[in-house]
Amino acid sequence: MTFRNYIINVYILTDEILKLIKHKHKTNNPKFSDAELITLIIFSMSFRKGDYKITLKEFKENYNDLFPYVPQLPAIVKRAKKLYKLAQVISIILTNLFSEKITTVYIADTKPIPVCKNQRMKRNKKVSGKLYKGNNAAKEWFGFKIRLIVDYYKRPIGYEIIPASKHDINFLKEVKEDSVLIDILNKGTIIADKAFNSKDLKEEFKSLGIELEAIRKKGKVHHKQKDKQENRDSI
């Protein structure tokens, strides 16, 4: 599927989903509809690492016939914040529609998103304070981190961008409160690193029908569920 066909399919399905849930924009006939914006957000998340600036330039240069009016970057960012959760849910729905592969194995992890070099953090104008100072076993950085859950085939199931100092284990605690994610993860196994190693959390997920397998020692992880998935793929 080409990017053009992907964008067209995402837009058509998104528009139908918004009609189904009776979603309405604050104005009756916006020049750039919420369906168009969510299409841009999903494309950006899927192929451009969430970089709206790059995505916006690409849409204006290559898909002007599909999107004759595209707002400037500040307006896109402002509206995207309000539609973020909805775009995330629609992205999950479309991911499953576009793929026939089924999995019960998921991976939870966090990755650093530095906004500048450490020696420049006191002069940074975007963010400031200890809240944005993060560290893990490999590095220290200043900025944000992305919490991410992907399935066995590396398809994104859920994600969140937060200040760098927030503890990773809170991610799965919040996942428990997300009914959409819990439905997707039901009867599956989440593989995570040692930051998510909590007996209480493991029991809480088990009560929801989800197994949590965290790395307990460096370089060691339970492979039982992953091997099971690989065997299923080889049949």
C-alpha positions as CSV (number, residue, x, y, z in Angstrom):
1,M,0.0,0.0,0.0
2,T,1.4,3.4,-1.0
3,F,1.4,6.3,1.4
4,R,-1.2,8.0,-0.8
5,N,-3.5,5.0,-0.6
6,Y,-2.8,4.6,3.2
7,I,-3.8,8.3,3.8
8,I,-7.0,8.0,1.7
9,N,-8.0,4.8,3.6
10,V,-7.3,6.4,7.0
11,Y,-9.3,9.5,6.1
12,I,-12.3,7.6,4.8
13,L,-12.4,5.2,7.8
14,T,-11.7,8.0,10.3
15,D,-14.5,10.1,8.8
16,E,-16.9,7.2,9.2
17,I,-15.9,6.5,12.8
18,L,-16.4,10.2,13.7
19,K,-19.9,10.1,12.2
20,L,-20.6,6.9,14.0
21,I,-19.7,8.4,17.4
22,K,-21.4,11.7,16.5
23,H,-18.3,13.7,16.9
24,K,-18.7,17.4,16.0
25,H,-16.3,20.2,15.4
26,K,-17.0,23.5,17.2
27,T,-17.8,25.0,13.8
28,N,-20.1,23.4,11.2
29,N,-17.8,23.6,8.2
30,P,-14.1,24.0,9.2
31,K,-11.6,24.4,6.3
32,F,-9.6,21.6,7.8
33,S,-11.8,19.0,9.4
34,D,-11.1,16.9,12.4
35,A,-11.1,13.8,10.2
36,E,-8.3,15.4,8.1
37,L,-6.4,16.4,11.2
38,I,-6.6,13.0,12.8
39,T,-5.5,11.5,9.5
40,L,-2.4,13.8,9.6
41,I,-1.8,12.8,13.3
42,I,-2.0,9.1,12.6
43,F,0.3,9.3,9.6
44,S,2.8,11.3,11.6
45,M,2.7,8.8,14.5
46,S,3.0,5.8,12.1
47,F,5.7,7.1,9.7
48,R,7.3,10.4,10.9
49,K,8.0,9.7,14.6
50,G,5.2,12.2,15.6
51,D,7.0,15.1,13.9
52,Y,4.2,17.4,12.9
53,K,6.5,19.9,11.2
54,I,7.8,17.2,8.7
55,T,4.4,15.8,8.2
56,L,2.8,19.1,7.5
57,K,5.5,20.0,4.9
58,E,4.9,16.6,3.3
59,F,1.1,17.0,3.1
60,K,1.4,20.4,1.6
61,E,4.0,19.3,-1.0
62,N,2.7,15.8,-2.0
63,Y,-1.0,15.6,-1.0
64,N,-2.3,19.1,-1.7
65,D,-4.9,17.6,-4.0
66,L,-6.3,15.6,-1.1
67,F,-5.9,18.4,1.5
68,P,-6.2,21.7,-0.3
69,Y,-6.2,23.7,3.0
70,V,-3.8,22.8,5.7
71,P,-3.3,25.2,8.7
72,Q,0.0,26.5,9.9
73,L,2.0,24.4,12.4
74,P,1.0,26.3,15.6
75,A,-2.7,25.7,14.8
76,I,-2.0,22.0,14.0
77,V,-0.2,21.5,17.3
78,K,-2.9,23.3,19.3
79,R,-5.8,21.2,17.8
80,A,-3.8,18.0,17.9
81,K,-3.5,18.2,21.7
82,K,-7.2,18.2,22.0
83,L,-7.7,15.3,19.5
84,Y,-4.7,13.2,20.8
85,K,-6.6,10.6,22.8
86,L,-9.3,10.2,20.0
87,A,-6.6,9.8,17.4
88,Q,-4.8,7.2,19.5
89,V,-8.0,5.1,19.8
90,I,-8.7,5.4,16.0
91,S,-5.1,4.5,15.2
92,I,-5.5,1.3,17.3
93,I,-8.8,0.4,15.5
94,L,-7.3,1.0,12.1
95,T,-4.1,-0.9,12.9
96,N,-6.2,-3.9,13.6
97,L,-8.4,-3.4,10.5
98,F,-5.3,-3.1,8.2
99,S,-3.7,-6.3,9.5
100,E,-5.0,-9.9,9.8
101,K,-2.1,-10.9,12.1
102,I,-3.3,-11.8,15.6
103,T,-1.0,-11.8,18.7
104,T,-1.2,-12.3,22.4
105,V,2.3,-11.0,23.1
106,Y,3.0,-7.3,23.9
107,I,6.1,-5.3,24.9
108,A,6.0,-2.3,27.2
109,D,9.0,0.0,27.3
110,T,10.0,3.6,27.7
111,K,12.5,5.6,25.5
112,P,14.2,9.0,26.2
113,I,13.3,12.0,24.2
114,P,16.0,14.7,24.9
115,V,15.2,18.3,24.0
116,C,18.8,19.5,24.3
117,K,22.3,18.4,25.6
118,N,22.6,18.1,29.4
119,Q,25.1,21.1,29.5
120,R,22.4,23.3,28.0
121,M,19.4,22.4,30.1
122,K,19.6,25.5,32.3
123,R,19.4,27.6,29.2
124,N,16.6,25.7,27.6
125,K,13.5,27.8,26.9
126,K,11.1,25.0,26.1
127,V,11.0,23.2,29.5
128,S,12.8,23.8,32.8
129,G,13.2,22.2,36.2
130,K,14.0,18.8,37.8
131,L,10.7,17.4,36.4
132,Y,12.4,17.1,33.0
133,K,15.7,15.5,34.2
134,G,15.7,11.8,33.5
135,N,18.1,8.9,34.0
136,N,18.3,5.2,33.5
137,A,21.0,2.6,33.6
138,A,22.5,3.8,30.2
139,K,22.3,7.6,30.2
140,E,21.0,10.9,31.7
141,W,19.0,13.3,29.6
142,F,16.9,16.4,29.8
143,G,13.4,16.5,28.3
144,F,10.7,13.8,28.0
145,K,10.2,10.1,27.6
146,I,7.8,8.1,25.6
147,R,5.9,5.2,27.2
148,L,5.0,2.7,24.5
149,I,3.2,-0.7,24.2
150,V,3.7,-2.6,20.9
151,D,2.5,-6.0,19.9
152,Y,4.6,-8.9,18.7
153,Y,4.6,-7.5,15.1
154,K,5.8,-4.0,16.3
155,R,2.4,-2.4,15.8
156,P,1.8,0.4,18.4
157,I,-1.0,-0.3,20.8
158,G,-0.7,2.6,23.1
159,Y,1.7,5.4,24.0
160,E,2.2,8.5,26.1
161,I,4.8,11.3,26.2
162,I,5.6,12.5,29.7
163,P,8.3,14.5,31.6
164,A,11.6,12.5,31.9
165,S,11.6,12.1,35.7
166,K,8.3,10.2,35.9
167,H,8.8,6.6,37.0
168,D,8.2,3.9,34.4
169,I,6.0,1.7,36.7
170,N,3.3,4.4,36.7
171,F,2.8,3.7,33.0
172,L,1.3,0.2,33.6
173,K,-0.7,1.5,36.6
174,E,-2.3,4.0,34.2
175,V,-2.8,1.3,31.6
176,K,-5.0,-0.6,34.1
177,E,-7.4,2.3,34.0
178,D,-7.7,2.5,30.2
179,S,-10.6,0.3,29.3
180,V,-9.7,0.3,25.5
181,L,-6.2,-1.0,26.1
182,I,-7.4,-3.6,28.7
183,D,-9.8,-5.0,26.1
184,I,-7.0,-5.3,23.5
185,L,-4.5,-6.8,26.0
186,N,-7.1,-9.2,27.5
187,K,-5.8,-12.9,27.7
188,G,-2.4,-11.6,26.5
189,T,1.1,-11.3,28.0
190,I,3.0,-8.0,28.5
191,I,6.8,-8.4,28.5
192,A,8.6,-5.5,30.2
193,D,12.0,-4.6,31.7
194,K,12.9,-4.7,35.4
195,A,11.5,-1.2,36.0
196,F,8.0,-2.8,35.8
197,N,8.9,-5.7,38.2
198,S,6.2,-5.5,40.9
199,K,4.5,-8.4,42.5
200,D,1.4,-6.3,43.4
201,L,1.2,-5.0,39.8
202,K,1.6,-8.5,38.4
203,E,-1.4,-9.7,40.6
204,E,-3.5,-6.7,39.6
205,F,-3.0,-7.5,35.9
206,K,-3.6,-11.2,36.4
207,S,-7.0,-10.3,37.9
208,L,-7.8,-8.5,34.6
209,G,-6.8,-11.6,32.6
210,I,-3.4,-10.3,31.6
211,E,0.0,-11.8,32.4
212,L,2.9,-9.4,33.2
213,E,6.4,-10.9,32.7
214,A,9.2,-8.5,33.8
215,I,12.9,-9.0,33.4
216,R,14.2,-10.0,36.8
217,K,17.9,-10.2,36.0
218,K,20.0,-8.4,33.5
219,G,19.8,-10.0,30.1
220,K,17.2,-12.6,31.2
221,V,13.5,-12.6,30.4
222,H,10.8,-15.2,30.3
223,H,10.5,-16.4,26.7
224,K,7.7,-18.9,27.2
225,Q,5.0,-16.7,25.7
226,K,7.2,-15.3,22.9
227,D,8.3,-18.9,21.9
228,K,4.6,-19.8,21.8
229,Q,3.9,-16.9,19.4
230,E,6.8,-17.9,17.2
231,N,5.6,-21.5,17.0
232,R,2.2,-20.3,16.1
233,D,3.6,-18.2,13.2
234,S,5.6,-21.1,11.9
235,I,2.5,-23.3,11.5
